[in-house]
Amino acid sequence: MNDVIEQRKVLLEIADLKVHFDIKEGKQWFWQPPKTLKAVDGVTLRLYEGETLGVVGESGCGKSTFARAIIGLVKATDGKVAWLGKDLLGMKADEWREVRSDIQMIFQDPLASLNPRMTIGEIIAEPLRTYHPKLSRQDVRDRVKAMMLKVGLLPNLINRYPHEFSGGQCQRIGIARALILEPKLIICDEPVSALDVSIQAQVVNLLQQLQREMGLSLIFIAHDLAVVKHISDRVLVMYLGHAVELGTYDEVYHNPLHPYTKALMSAVPIPDPDLERNKKIQLLEGELPSPINPPSGCVFRTRCPLAGPECAQTRPVLEGSFRHAVSSLKVDPL
């Protein structure tokens, strides 16, 4: 399956993407220069047509900032983001209009992402009215009802408001709004983390079904490693704004190479109680460094059991193949 993906068309190409923020800490005099928070610091990858890329890492590692920079919700500091060969970072506001019909986003908090003063019919129809203003009112209504059915919502609920729905139903509304323009890529920013476990499975299964039916590509960000494994073709592991490992879900989960990825995967629960009881969890010593003052060289070296003197001097980059690449001076990706 993954060999087939590599032969497909490249939709999104990201090269050395950086997102830095200037901030002031505490009581800082106005003449003092602001400090730089390196939220994303040099991520490189390709996303293929019909592929699902899972993005994992602990809180604050830059997952959401990375996703928002792709769609222009956060301004990138440097690097390249190309959509079907077009440079997104150099685009003007009016040029983004066409791209945003191809790239849509599903947000973490389903209720907070919906306008409480609009009916769900108006919410789902809003992108249509923006991008296809010549559509008649009846055409818009028919498309909205068809999309509601597709995501598992009854069309007779079209005039209700978001507060009348559960969290899972609100997320379905958000999915319907994202899909109404028939995009090529959906960025899912932790779409199930605010939902009950039973509802999480329903939403993930719905996304997989819609992907098959509509030929979508997905970037799926989540804390739950089991969910990411279930839905992803490839997985990107991030640490302190850096990509430390990228590969097929099978390679990353069953043959992790980077010490950080090994520690992450050792924390994934095993359904078998005997295996779960006897498994060895790899603990990382030390505190997570601040993205304002990251370590020189390899950003993971302060917590890495393999770190040597050279790790403070040289910053590793992702090396390897489509199936498995790792960013480490101490690990051979081959």
Backbone torsions as a table, in degrees:
resi	resn	phi	psi	omega
1	MET	NA	-46.8	-177.9
2	ASN	-70.5	-30.4	174.9
3	ASP	-65.2	-35.5	177.8
4	VAL	-67.1	-41.2	-179.8
5	ILE	-58.2	-41.5	-177.3
6	GLU	-63.1	-23.4	-179.2
7	GLN	-87.4	-6.5	-179.2
8	ARG	-80.9	173.6	-180.0
9	LYS	-68.6	139.6	175.6
10	VAL	-79.4	119.9	177.4
11	LEU	-87.4	-47.6	-172.2
12	LEU	-127.6	127.4	177.4
13	GLU	-123.8	121.5	-178.0
14	ILE	-118.1	130.2	-178.7
15	ALA	-132.4	118.4	174.8
16	ASP	50.3	45.5	-178.4
17	LEU	-70.5	129.8	178.2
18	LYS	-128.8	136.1	173.9
19	VAL	-130.4	107.5	-178.9
20	HIS	-116.0	143.2	178.4
21	PHE	-120.1	136.1	172.7
22	ASP	-86.2	125.6	-178.5
23	ILE	-134.7	159.6	174.1
24	LYS	-117.9	132.0	-177.5
25	GLU	-100.2	127.2	172.2
26	GLY	55.4	-142.4	-179.0
27	LYS	-85.3	94.5	-177.7
28	GLN	-117.9	129.0	-178.4
29	TRP	-65.6	149.6	-173.0
30	PHE	-62.8	-25.8	-178.8
31	TRP	-84.4	-9.6	179.8
32	GLN	-78.1	134.0	-179.2
33	PRO	-66.3	144.7	178.0
34	PRO	-68.4	156.9	176.3
35	LYS	-89.1	160.9	-176.2
36	THR	-108.8	123.9	174.8
37	LEU	-97.3	118.1	-176.8
38	LYS	-94.0	85.4	-176.4
39	ALA	-69.8	-43.0	174.8
40	VAL	-130.8	130.9	-170.5
41	ASP	-138.7	72.4	172.2
42	GLY	96.3	49.2	179.0
43	VAL	-90.9	133.1	179.9
44	THR	-131.0	128.9	176.3
45	LEU	-168.3	170.2	172.9
46	ARG	-124.8	143.0	175.0
47	LEU	-116.5	131.9	-174.8
48	TYR	-103.6	160.8	-180.0
49	GLU	-59.4	129.1	178.1
50	GLY	77.7	6.2	-176.7
51	GLU	-92.0	148.3	170.1
52	THR	-111.4	117.9	178.0
53	LEU	-104.4	117.1	174.5
54	GLY	-86.7	141.6	178.5
55	VAL	-124.1	120.9	-177.1
56	VAL	-127.9	164.6	-179.5
57	GLY	151.4	160.7	-176.7
58	GLU	-72.4	167.4	-178.8
59	SER	-57.4	136.4	178.7
60	GLY	87.8	5.9	-177.3
61	CYS	-84.3	-6.9	176.3
62	GLY	104.6	10.7	-176.6
63	LYS	-61.0	-52.7	-176.4
64	SER	-68.6	-38.4	177.6
65	THR	-62.8	-40.6	176.3
66	PHE	-57.7	-47.1	-178.7
67	ALA	-65.5	-42.8	-177.9
68	ARG	-69.6	-29.1	177.4
69	ALA	-68.0	-31.9	-180.0
70	ILE	-62.0	-41.7	-174.5
71	ILE	-94.8	1.6	175.6
72	GLY	86.3	9.0	177.1
73	LEU	-76.0	-22.1	173.6
74	VAL	-126.3	135.7	-177.5
75	LYS	-78.4	127.0	177.4
76	ALA	-76.3	144.3	179.0
77	THR	-82.8	-38.3	-176.5
78	ASP	-161.4	169.4	177.6
79	GLY	105.6	-166.6	-176.9
80	LYS	-135.1	133.3	170.8
81	VAL	-130.1	112.1	-176.9
82	ALA	-116.8	128.6	177.0
83	TRP	-110.2	113.6	-176.3
84	LEU	52.0	39.5	177.7
85	GLY	86.6	-8.7	-179.6
86	LYS	-92.9	131.8	179.8
87	ASP	-74.0	115.2	-178.0
88	LEU	-78.2	-33.4	-173.9
89	LEU	-68.5	-23.7	179.8
90	GLY	-95.9	5.1	-175.7
91	MET	-77.7	147.8	172.8
92	LYS	-86.1	169.6	-174.6
93	ALA	-58.2	-42.0	-178.0
94	ASP	-70.8	-26.1	178.1
95	GLU	-74.9	-26.9	178.2
96	TRP	-66.1	-24.9	-174.7
97	ARG	-55.6	-47.5	-179.0
98	GLU	-66.5	-40.1	-177.9
99	VAL	-66.3	-39.5	-175.7
100	ARG	-68.8	-17.2	172.9
101	SER	-75.6	-19.9	178.2
102	ASP	-93.0	-26.1	-177.7
103	ILE	-120.6	117.2	179.4
104	GLN	-121.7	167.3	-173.9
105	MET	-134.7	142.3	173.3
106	ILE	-114.1	128.8	-170.9
107	PHE	-97.2	167.5	-172.7
108	GLN	-68.4	-50.0	-177.2
109	ASP	-93.9	106.1	-173.0
110	PRO	-63.3	-39.2	-177.1
111	LEU	-74.2	-41.1	-178.4
112	ALA	-67.0	-22.5	-178.4
113	SER	-85.4	-1.7	-178.7
114	LEU	-111.4	138.2	178.9
115	ASN	-70.8	117.3	-176.2
116	PRO	-68.0	-15.1	-177.7
117	ARG	-93.8	-1.4	-179.9
118	MET	-110.5	145.2	172.9
119	THR	-71.5	162.4	-178.4
120	ILE	-67.1	-28.1	175.3
121	GLY	-63.2	-42.9	178.5
122	GLU	-67.2	-37.7	-179.9
123	ILE	-63.5	-48.0	-178.2
124	ILE	-68.9	-33.0	-177.0
125	ALA	-78.6	-19.0	-173.4
126	GLU	-54.0	-47.1	177.4
127	PRO	-61.2	-36.9	178.5
128	LEU	-62.9	-43.8	-179.0
129	ARG	-67.2	-29.3	179.7
130	THR	-75.4	-44.7	-173.2
131	TYR	-95.4	-20.5	-179.8
132	HIS	-132.6	66.4	-174.8
133	PRO	-65.4	-16.7	-178.0
134	LYS	-84.6	-7.6	177.6
135	LEU	-65.1	139.3	177.6
136	SER	-71.0	161.2	179.9
137	ARG	-59.8	-38.1	-179.4
138	GLN	-69.6	-38.9	177.4
139	ASP	-61.7	-43.9	178.8
140	VAL	-61.4	-46.0	-178.7
141	ARG	-62.8	-41.0	179.4
142	ASP	-64.1	-41.7	179.4
143	ARG	-66.6	-39.0	179.3
144	VAL	-64.0	-44.6	179.4
145	LYS	-63.6	-40.6	178.6
146	ALA	-63.7	-40.0	179.0
147	MET	-69.5	-36.2	176.8
148	MET	-60.4	-43.0	177.0
149	LEU	-62.4	-39.8	-177.2
150	LYS	-63.0	-34.2	-178.6
151	VAL	-96.7	6.1	174.7
152	GLY	89.2	26.6	176.6
153	LEU	-114.5	138.9	179.8
154	LEU	-72.8	133.0	-178.7
155	PRO	-61.0	-24.8	-179.3
156	ASN	-72.6	-1.3	176.7
157	LEU	-93.4	8.1	-169.9
158	ILE	-61.3	-26.5	-176.8
159	ASN	-99.7	11.1	178.3
160	ARG	-89.3	166.4	-176.4
161	TYR	-105.4	157.7	-175.1
162	PRO	-54.4	-35.8	-176.8
163	HIS	-67.3	-11.2	179.8
164	GLU	-88.0	2.9	-176.0
165	PHE	-118.9	157.0	175.5
166	SER	-75.4	171.8	179.1
167	GLY	-60.3	-42.7	179.5
168	GLY	-64.3	-39.7	178.3
169	GLN	-67.8	-38.4	177.5
170	CYS	-62.8	-36.9	178.4
171	GLN	-68.1	-34.6	175.5
172	ARG	-64.1	-36.3	176.0
173	ILE	-63.6	-43.9	177.4
174	GLY	-61.5	-38.3	177.8
175	ILE	-66.3	-42.6	178.7
176	ALA	-61.6	-42.1	178.4
177	ARG	-62.0	-39.8	-179.2
178	ALA	-69.2	-31.7	-173.8
179	LEU	-92.5	-10.7	-172.0
180	ILE	-62.9	-24.9	178.5
181	LEU	-90.9	3.1	-178.4
182	GLU	54.8	60.1	-178.4
183	PRO	-73.8	171.0	176.6
184	LYS	-95.7	-27.0	-177.0
185	LEU	-133.2	133.0	173.0
186	ILE	-115.8	125.8	174.0
187	ILE	-97.6	116.7	-176.7
188	CYS	-104.6	103.7	-176.9
189	ASP	-92.2	90.2	-178.1
190	GLU	48.9	57.8	-172.7
191	PRO	-71.5	-13.7	-176.7
192	VAL	-117.7	-0.9	-173.5
193	SER	-67.7	-25.1	-179.3
194	ALA	-92.5	5.1	-175.2
195	LEU	-107.1	158.0	174.0
196	ASP	-63.5	155.6	-175.9
197	VAL	-58.2	-42.6	-178.6
198	SER	-64.3	-35.3	179.6
199	ILE	-76.0	-31.6	178.4
200	GLN	-55.8	-46.5	-178.6
201	ALA	-61.9	-39.4	179.7
202	GLN	-63.6	-43.2	-178.5
203	VAL	-68.0	-42.1	179.0
204	VAL	-63.6	-44.1	178.4
205	ASN	-63.3	-37.2	177.5
206	LEU	-63.6	-43.7	179.0
207	LEU	-61.9	-40.9	178.4
208	GLN	-65.1	-40.8	179.3
209	GLN	-64.2	-45.5	179.9
210	LEU	-66.0	-34.0	177.6
211	GLN	-62.7	-43.5	179.2
212	ARG	-65.4	-42.6	-175.8
213	GLU	-70.7	-36.1	-171.8
214	MET	-108.2	-2.3	179.5
215	GLY	66.5	36.5	-176.2
216	LEU	-77.9	155.5	162.5
217	SER	-104.5	146.9	-178.4
218	LEU	-129.1	140.4	162.1
219	ILE	-111.3	112.9	-170.7
220	PHE	-113.3	110.4	-179.5
221	ILE	-99.8	132.4	-179.5
222	ALA	-160.0	156.2	172.0
223	HIS	-84.8	-33.0	-174.7
224	ASP	-76.2	107.8	-176.4
225	LEU	-66.2	-31.5	179.7
226	ALA	-66.9	-39.1	178.3
227	VAL	-65.2	-43.4	-179.9
228	VAL	-62.7	-41.3	178.4
229	LYS	-61.6	-39.0	-176.2
230	HIS	-66.7	-34.8	-170.5
231	ILE	-103.7	-17.7	-166.7
232	SER	-94.0	148.7	167.4
233	ASP	-88.1	-45.4	174.4
234	ARG	-129.0	160.2	-176.9
235	VAL	-130.6	132.2	174.0
236	LEU	-106.1	126.9	177.8
237	VAL	-104.9	124.6	-178.6
238	MET	-113.4	145.9	176.4
239	TYR	-144.3	118.8	176.3
240	LEU	53.2	43.7	177.2
241	GLY	83.5	-0.4	-177.4
242	HIS	-112.1	149.1	171.1
243	ALA	-85.5	115.0	-177.5
244	VAL	-101.1	-21.8	177.7
245	GLU	-157.1	143.0	179.8
246	LEU	-146.8	127.2	179.7
247	GLY	-174.4	-179.7	176.0
248	THR	-63.1	153.7	-177.4
249	TYR	-58.8	-33.9	-178.8
250	ASP	-66.8	-42.8	179.8
251	GLU	-68.3	-47.3	-175.7
252	VAL	-67.1	-37.8	-176.6
253	TYR	-83.8	-35.1	-174.3
254	HIS	-105.9	-13.9	177.9
255	ASN	-141.3	55.3	-178.9
256	PRO	-64.9	141.3	-177.6
257	LEU	-105.8	-41.3	-177.3
258	HIS	-74.7	137.9	-179.6
259	PRO	-55.9	-34.2	178.6
260	TYR	-68.2	-43.2	178.1
261	THR	-63.1	-39.7	177.8
262	LYS	-59.8	-41.8	178.6
263	ALA	-66.1	-41.3	177.8
264	LEU	-60.7	-49.1	-175.3
265	MET	-69.0	-26.9	178.1
266	SER	-69.6	-16.3	179.9
267	ALA	-91.4	-4.8	179.4
268	VAL	-71.6	124.9	-179.6
269	PRO	-62.3	145.2	176.9
270	ILE	-107.9	129.7	-177.2
271	PRO	-60.1	-31.9	-179.6
272	ASP	-74.3	116.7	-176.3
273	PRO	-62.0	-33.8	179.3
274	ASP	-67.6	-44.7	178.3
275	LEU	-66.6	-38.5	179.7
276	GLU	-63.9	-38.6	-178.2
277	ARG	-68.2	-34.1	-173.4
278	ASN	-99.1	-3.7	-176.7
279	LYS	-72.6	154.2	-178.9
280	LYS	-103.1	119.7	177.9
281	ILE	-90.2	129.2	179.8
282	GLN	-87.8	114.5	-178.6
283	LEU	-91.9	139.5	176.4
284	LEU	-99.4	128.2	179.5
285	GLU	-86.5	154.4	177.1
286	GLY	88.4	168.4	-179.7
287	GLU	-94.0	154.0	175.4
288	LEU	-66.7	122.8	179.9
289	PRO	-62.7	159.6	177.9
290	SER	-79.6	137.7	175.9
291	PRO	-68.5	-10.6	175.5
292	ILE	-77.5	-32.2	-178.6
293	ASN	-135.4	66.6	-177.6
294	PRO	-70.7	156.9	178.3
295	PRO	-63.2	151.7	174.9
296	SER	-71.6	159.9	179.8
297	GLY	67.4	-129.5	178.7
298	CYS	-75.7	124.5	-176.0
299	VAL	-69.7	-16.4	-178.5
300	PHE	-92.6	-3.8	-170.0
301	ARG	-63.1	-27.5	-177.9
302	THR	-71.4	-13.9	180.0
303	ARG	-122.9	2.0	-172.9
304	CYS	-87.9	129.1	178.4
305	PRO	-71.4	-13.8	-178.3
306	LEU	-101.4	0.6	-171.2
307	ALA	-61.0	140.2	176.0
308	GLY	-130.4	178.6	-178.3
309	PRO	-57.4	-35.4	-177.6
310	GLU	-67.0	-22.3	-178.0
311	CYS	-67.5	-23.5	178.2
312	ALA	-81.4	-14.0	-174.8
313	GLN	-101.5	-33.4	-171.8
314	THR	-120.5	132.2	175.9
315	ARG	-90.9	118.8	-179.1
316	PRO	-73.7	157.4	175.9
317	VAL	-124.6	162.0	178.2
318	LEU	-62.9	125.1	177.3
319	GLU	-135.3	143.3	179.3
320	GLY	144.2	-146.2	-176.1
321	SER	-119.0	-179.8	175.7
322	PHE	-58.5	-38.6	-176.5
323	ARG	-74.0	-30.8	-176.4
324	HIS	-161.9	121.7	175.7
325	ALA	-134.9	147.6	-176.8
326	VAL	-140.2	148.7	178.2
327	SER	-110.3	92.4	-177.4
328	SER	-161.9	141.4	175.2
329	LEU	-81.9	-14.9	-173.5
330	LYS	-105.4	-4.5	-176.2
331	VAL	-123.6	131.3	177.3
332	ASP	-89.0	115.5	-178.4
333	PRO	-64.9	-17.9	-179.3
334	LEU	-93.0	NA	NA
